[in-house]
Amino acid sequence: MGSIQITTEAGPKVTLPLRRYVDMLAHWQMKAHLLGQTPPFSTDLNNLAPSIRSRERTVKAVSLRATKYWALFLAQRLLQQGKSLEFTAFVSEDIEKDTKSFM
């Protein structure tokens, strides 16, 4: 499924489907405007967006670290019990950054 980007002079860029918290806030603002209602947020979302995006990145990084920790904890426990492990992985290489990612 592709995505759509909506941009207006008065507000932040928004993507469909919703992928970020800022997108959801912007949708609520637009919906209220289209329905002739008072927007739920009086603050300009363009001013809030950088702070929210920074927090989203932090939460995502912490979540990823927690997932990796528990996956490795499980693998260690299984190996200690003498069980064999088999992994399927996808390797992605970024030539410009000279890095590899394993999923």
Residue, then its C-alpha position, 0 to 999 in steps of 0.5 A: m500500500g502506498s502513501i499520500q502526503i498532504t501539505t498546506e501553507a498553514g500546517p505541517k506535512v501529513t502522511l496517509p496512512l497515519r505513521r506518526y503521532v504528529d500526523m494524527l494531531a494534524h488530522w484532528q486539526m484538519k477534521a475540526h476545521l473542515l467540520g467548522q469546529t474549533p481546532p483541538f489544539s490552539t498551538d501551531l503544530n509546526n512549533l510542536a512537531p520537532s519536539i514530538r518527533s524527537r520524543e518519537r525517535t527516542v521511544k522507537a530507539v528504546s523499544l528497539r533496544a528492549t526487543k533486541y535485549w529480550a530476543l538475545f536473552l531468550a536465545q541465551r536461555l535456549l542455548q543454556q538448555g542445550k537447544s539449537l537455534e536457527f535464524t532467518a535473516f534479511v541483510s540490507e547494505d547501505i553503500e554510502k554509509d558502508t553499513k549493513s543491517f540485519m533483520 
